[in-house]
Amino acid sequence: MMPIHTMRAIRLHEFGGPEVLRDEEVPVPEPGPGEVLVRVHAVGINPPDWYAREGMPDVPPELKPPFDLPLIPGTDVSGVVEAVAADVNGFVAGDEVVGLLRFPTALQGSAYAEYVTAPASDLARKPAAVDHVHAAGLPMSGLTAWQFLIELGHGHPSPFQEAPHRPMALDGETTVLINGAAGGVGHLALQLAKWKGARVIAVASGAHEAFLRRLGADEFIDYTKDRPEEVARDVDLVLDTVGGPDSRRFLRTLERGGSLYPVYFGEFDDEENAELGVTVTATQVRSNGAQLAELGRLLDAGTVRVAVDSTFPLAEARAAHERAARGHIQGKIVLTVA
């Protein structure tokens, strides 16, 4: 059999809207030391994909990781090991794997392609109970939920604050409010909080209520009808998957001793937080094969499921990004690779 030397990949040569994503033929990458070559079956789409595509216009230059054009976007893959470097133990050709690739050390992991190289430490076995499409929706969103709520698993400080993030212990006495509960991170965080026994208040638009109640939400707030910060009280933990400047409004929902975790860090006042007796911390999700394996076991057990909003063939990555821009996503958008 002749080795395959070229592949289809989606690349951008300039920053901009979804129209800058081009379907091209490029060389198949070769795995370096510690790396695995994966034949990609599905790719999960995440917000950093479109931040990178736009050139991260809102990020101060000193916080931008280095990235060069042309760029193949994407970090989340599910696929099959094609080859391994000589020093890799634990994976062999033919293994089904899932991973969040090289994040955040590289802004993007070149996942929008038929083949991708990955550090073996970023990979886990694909959960056997789900197909590649659902597995590809797990890595970044699942690890974000895990590192915010369950176990950080690394000592890297957040680029946005000095205070370390230490997840609050969740149990039957804990009330957790999840803002943006129907999205990628939100719907997985809801299920992890329920797994730990917490009572969960889900905030989303009304169209998502039935979906979120099926996932275990105890209470639902339709933000198009009610302001969650005026309705919810005595909350122990708010996970705000929307985050940003509006995140402060959730402080008033918290009990003393409570915490607010904004996934996209906003502007907070340390003195105000101290007066309220609450902590506000965030972290930046990091690749972690071992944690992904733990999440995979929860998928195999049926404790957690990944919801798929929509799928698009790899060549239609532009349409997938256009879908993302319309918002109101239920679960994950996934690219499929033939």
C-alpha positions as CSV (number, residue, x, y, z in Angstrom):
1,M,0.0,0.0,0.0
2,M,1.3,3.4,-1.0
3,P,1.7,5.9,2.0
4,I,-0.6,8.9,1.8
5,H,1.3,12.1,1.4
6,T,-1.4,14.8,1.1
7,M,-4.7,15.4,2.7
8,R,-7.7,17.8,2.7
9,A,-7.6,20.5,5.4
10,I,-9.3,23.8,6.1
11,R,-6.9,26.7,6.2
12,L,-7.0,30.4,6.7
13,H,-4.5,32.7,4.9
14,E,-5.9,35.9,6.4
15,F,-8.0,36.8,9.4
16,G,-11.7,37.5,9.0
17,G,-15.2,36.1,8.9
18,P,-16.2,32.5,8.0
19,E,-15.4,33.2,4.3
20,V,-11.7,33.1,5.0
21,L,-11.9,29.3,5.7
22,R,-10.5,27.5,2.6
23,D,-10.7,23.8,1.7
24,E,-7.2,22.9,0.5
25,E,-4.8,20.1,-0.2
26,V,-1.8,20.1,2.1
27,P,1.0,17.6,3.2
28,V,0.1,15.0,5.9
29,P,2.0,16.0,9.1
30,E,4.6,13.7,10.6
31,P,4.5,12.8,14.3
32,G,7.5,14.1,16.3
33,P,8.8,12.7,19.6
34,G,6.0,11.9,22.0
35,E,3.4,12.3,19.3
36,V,0.7,10.3,17.5
37,L,-0.7,10.7,14.0
38,V,-4.5,10.5,14.1
39,R,-6.8,9.9,11.1
40,V,-9.6,12.3,12.0
41,H,-13.2,11.1,11.9
42,A,-14.8,14.1,13.6
43,V,-13.9,17.6,14.9
44,G,-15.6,19.5,17.7
45,I,-16.0,23.3,17.1
46,N,-15.3,25.7,20.0
47,P,-15.2,29.5,20.5
48,P,-11.3,29.7,20.2
49,D,-11.7,28.4,16.6
50,W,-13.5,31.6,15.6
51,Y,-11.4,33.9,17.9
52,A,-8.3,32.5,16.0
53,R,-10.1,32.9,12.6
54,E,-10.7,36.6,13.5
55,G,-7.1,37.1,14.6
56,M,-8.2,37.6,18.3
57,P,-8.9,41.3,17.8
58,D,-10.0,41.9,21.4
59,V,-7.0,40.3,23.0
60,P,-4.1,42.5,24.1
61,P,-0.9,41.6,22.1
62,E,1.0,40.4,25.2
63,L,-1.7,37.8,26.0
64,K,-1.9,36.4,22.4
65,P,-0.2,33.1,21.9
66,P,2.0,33.0,18.8
67,F,0.3,31.8,15.7
68,D,1.3,32.0,12.1
69,L,-0.6,32.0,8.8
70,P,-1.6,29.9,7.0
71,L,-3.3,28.2,10.0
72,I,-5.4,25.1,10.2
73,P,-7.9,25.7,13.0
74,G,-9.4,23.3,15.5
75,T,-8.4,21.6,18.7
76,D,-11.0,18.8,19.4
77,V,-10.7,15.5,17.6
78,S,-12.0,12.0,17.6
79,G,-10.3,9.5,15.3
80,V,-8.1,6.5,14.9
81,V,-4.4,6.3,15.5
82,E,-2.5,5.9,12.2
83,A,1.1,5.9,13.5
84,V,3.0,6.6,16.7
85,A,6.5,8.0,17.3
86,A,9.1,5.4,18.5
87,D,9.0,6.7,22.1
88,V,5.2,6.5,22.5
89,N,3.8,3.9,24.8
90,G,0.1,3.4,25.5
91,F,-1.2,3.9,22.0
92,V,-0.9,1.7,18.9
93,A,-2.1,2.1,15.3
94,G,-5.8,1.3,15.2
95,D,-6.7,2.7,18.6
96,E,-9.7,4.9,18.7
97,V,-8.8,8.2,20.5
98,V,-10.2,11.6,21.5
99,G,-8.3,14.7,22.5
100,L,-8.0,18.4,23.1
101,L,-4.8,19.2,21.2
102,R,-2.0,21.4,22.5
103,F,-4.3,23.9,24.3
104,P,-3.6,26.7,25.2
105,T,0.2,26.5,24.4
106,A,-0.8,26.6,20.8
107,L,-4.0,28.6,20.1
108,Q,-5.1,26.0,17.6
109,G,-4.2,22.3,17.1
110,S,-4.7,22.0,13.3
111,A,-7.7,19.7,13.8
112,Y,-9.8,20.7,10.8
113,A,-8.0,18.1,8.6
114,E,-8.0,14.5,7.6
115,Y,-4.9,13.8,9.7
116,V,-3.4,15.6,12.7
117,T,-0.5,15.0,15.0
118,A,-1.1,15.1,18.7
119,P,1.0,14.8,21.9
120,A,0.1,11.4,23.3
121,S,-0.5,13.0,26.7
122,D,-3.4,15.0,25.2
123,L,-5.2,11.9,24.1
124,A,-7.6,9.4,25.8
125,R,-9.3,6.3,24.5
126,K,-12.5,7.2,22.7
127,P,-15.5,6.3,24.9
128,A,-16.8,3.0,23.4
129,A,-20.4,3.9,24.1
130,V,-20.5,6.8,21.7
131,D,-19.7,7.4,18.0
132,H,-16.9,9.7,16.8
133,V,-19.3,12.7,16.3
134,H,-20.4,12.7,19.9
135,A,-16.8,11.9,21.2
136,A,-15.5,14.9,19.2
137,G,-17.9,17.2,21.1
138,L,-16.4,16.2,24.5
139,P,-12.8,17.5,24.8
140,M,-12.7,21.3,25.3
141,S,-16.2,21.7,26.7
142,G,-15.9,18.6,28.9
143,L,-12.4,19.6,30.2
144,T,-13.6,23.2,30.8
145,A,-16.5,21.9,32.9
146,W,-14.2,19.4,34.7
147,Q,-11.4,21.9,35.5
148,F,-13.9,24.6,36.7
149,L,-16.1,22.3,38.8
150,I,-14.4,19.0,39.6
151,E,-10.6,19.1,39.6
152,L,-8.2,21.7,38.2
153,G,-5.4,19.2,37.6
154,H,-2.7,21.8,36.9
155,G,-0.9,24.6,38.6
156,H,-0.9,27.2,35.7
157,P,-2.2,30.6,36.9
158,S,-5.0,32.1,34.9
159,P,-3.8,34.8,32.5
160,F,-6.6,37.1,33.8
161,Q,-6.1,37.0,37.6
162,E,-3.6,36.0,40.3
163,A,-5.9,34.1,42.6
164,P,-5.7,30.4,42.1
165,H,-8.8,28.5,41.0
166,R,-9.9,25.8,43.5
167,P,-13.1,24.1,42.6
168,M,-15.7,24.2,45.4
169,A,-16.7,20.7,46.7
170,L,-20.2,19.8,45.4
171,D,-22.7,17.6,47.2
172,G,-26.4,17.4,48.0
173,E,-26.2,20.6,50.1
174,T,-24.9,22.7,47.1
175,T,-27.0,24.8,44.8
176,V,-25.3,25.6,41.5
177,L,-26.6,28.1,38.9
178,I,-25.4,27.5,35.4
179,N,-25.8,30.4,33.0
180,G,-25.7,29.4,29.3
181,A,-26.7,25.9,30.4
182,A,-27.6,24.6,26.9
183,G,-24.2,25.3,25.3
184,G,-21.2,23.1,25.0
185,V,-19.7,23.8,28.4
186,G,-23.1,24.4,30.1
187,H,-24.8,21.2,29.3
188,L,-21.8,19.1,30.4
189,A,-21.3,21.2,33.6
190,L,-25.0,20.6,34.5
191,Q,-24.5,16.9,34.2
192,L,-21.3,16.9,36.2
193,A,-22.9,18.9,39.0
194,K,-25.8,16.5,39.1
195,W,-23.4,13.6,39.2
196,K,-22.0,15.1,42.4
197,G,-25.5,15.4,43.9
198,A,-25.9,19.2,43.6
199,R,-29.2,21.0,43.0
200,V,-28.9,22.8,39.6
201,I,-30.7,25.9,38.3
202,A,-30.3,26.1,34.5
203,V,-30.4,29.5,32.8
204,A,-31.1,29.5,29.0
205,S,-33.8,30.6,26.5
206,G,-37.1,28.9,26.7
207,A,-36.5,26.7,23.7
208,H,-34.0,24.7,25.7
209,E,-36.1,24.0,28.8
210,A,-37.2,20.4,27.9
211,F,-33.7,19.5,26.9
212,L,-32.2,20.8,30.1
213,R,-34.8,19.2,32.3
214,R,-34.0,15.9,30.6
215,L,-30.4,16.4,31.6
216,G,-31.4,16.8,35.2
217,A,-32.0,20.5,35.8
218,D,-34.0,21.0,39.0
219,E,-35.1,24.5,38.1
220,F,-35.1,26.5,34.9
221,I,-35.0,30.2,34.3
222,D,-35.8,31.6,30.8
223,Y,-33.6,34.7,30.6
224,T,-35.8,36.0,27.8
225,K,-38.7,36.3,30.3
226,D,-36.9,36.8,33.7
227,R,-33.6,38.3,34.8
228,P,-31.9,35.4,36.5
229,E,-30.0,37.7,38.9
230,E,-33.4,39.0,40.2
231,V,-35.0,35.6,40.5
232,A,-32.3,33.3,41.9
233,R,-31.2,33.6,45.5
234,D,-29.1,31.6,48.1
235,V,-27.0,30.1,45.4
236,D,-23.7,28.5,46.5
237,L,-22.0,28.6,43.1
238,V,-22.6,30.3,39.8
239,L,-20.8,28.9,36.7
240,D,-21.3,31.6,34.1
241,T,-20.4,30.1,30.8
242,V,-21.2,33.4,29.1
243,G,-19.0,35.5,31.4
244,G,-17.6,38.8,30.3
245,P,-18.5,42.2,31.6
246,D,-22.1,41.3,32.6
247,S,-20.9,38.5,34.9
248,R,-20.9,40.8,37.9
249,R,-24.7,40.8,38.0
250,F,-24.7,37.3,39.4
251,L,-22.9,38.3,42.6
252,R,-26.2,39.2,44.2
253,T,-27.6,35.7,43.7
254,L,-24.8,34.2,46.0
255,E,-24.9,33.4,49.7
256,R,-22.0,34.5,51.8
257,G,-19.2,32.0,51.2
258,G,-20.4,31.4,47.7
259,S,-18.4,31.5,44.5
260,L,-18.8,32.9,40.9
261,Y,-16.8,31.2,38.1
262,P,-16.9,33.2,34.9
263,V,-15.6,31.1,32.0
264,Y,-14.7,34.3,30.1
265,F,-13.3,36.5,32.7
266,G,-15.0,39.9,33.3
267,E,-14.3,43.0,35.4
268,F,-14.7,42.5,39.1
269,D,-13.9,44.6,42.2
270,D,-11.9,42.7,44.8
271,E,-13.3,45.0,47.6
272,E,-16.9,44.4,46.5
273,N,-16.3,40.7,46.5
274,A,-14.7,40.8,50.0
275,E,-17.7,42.8,51.3
276,L,-20.1,40.3,49.9
277,G,-18.0,37.4,51.3
278,V,-17.7,35.7,47.9
279,T,-14.9,34.5,45.7
280,V,-14.6,35.0,42.0
281,T,-12.1,32.8,40.2
282,A,-11.5,31.4,36.7
283,T,-9.1,29.2,34.9
284,Q,-8.0,28.6,31.4
285,V,-8.8,25.1,30.1
286,R,-5.7,22.9,29.4
287,S,-5.2,19.7,27.5
288,N,-5.3,16.7,29.8
289,G,-5.6,13.1,28.5
290,A,-6.0,11.7,32.0
291,Q,-9.0,13.9,32.9
292,L,-10.5,13.2,29.4
293,A,-10.2,9.5,30.2
294,E,-12.2,10.1,33.4
295,L,-14.9,12.0,31.4
296,G,-14.9,9.1,28.9
297,R,-15.7,6.7,31.7
298,L,-18.8,8.8,32.6
299,L,-19.9,8.7,29.0
300,D,-19.5,5.0,28.9
301,A,-21.5,4.6,32.1
302,G,-24.3,6.8,30.6
303,T,-23.8,9.3,33.5
304,V,-22.9,12.1,31.1
305,R,-24.0,12.5,27.5
306,V,-22.8,14.9,24.8
307,A,-25.6,16.6,22.8
308,V,-24.9,17.5,19.2
309,D,-26.5,20.6,17.8
310,S,-25.6,20.0,14.2
311,T,-23.0,18.4,12.0
312,F,-21.3,19.6,8.8
313,P,-18.8,17.9,6.5
314,L,-15.2,19.2,6.9
315,A,-15.4,21.0,3.5
316,E,-18.3,23.0,4.8
317,A,-16.5,24.4,7.9
318,R,-17.6,27.9,6.7
319,A,-21.2,26.9,7.1
320,A,-20.4,25.4,10.6
321,H,-18.9,28.7,11.7
322,E,-21.9,30.6,10.3
323,R,-24.2,28.3,12.4
324,A,-22.0,29.1,15.5
325,A,-22.4,32.8,14.8
326,R,-26.2,32.6,14.9
327,G,-26.0,31.4,18.6
328,H,-28.7,29.5,20.6
329,I,-26.6,26.4,20.2
330,Q,-27.9,23.2,21.9
331,G,-24.8,21.2,22.8
332,K,-22.0,21.0,20.2
333,I,-21.4,21.7,16.5
334,V,-19.2,19.0,14.9
335,L,-17.4,18.6,11.6
336,T,-17.4,15.1,10.1
337,V,-14.5,13.8,8.1
338,A,-15.1,11.1,5.5
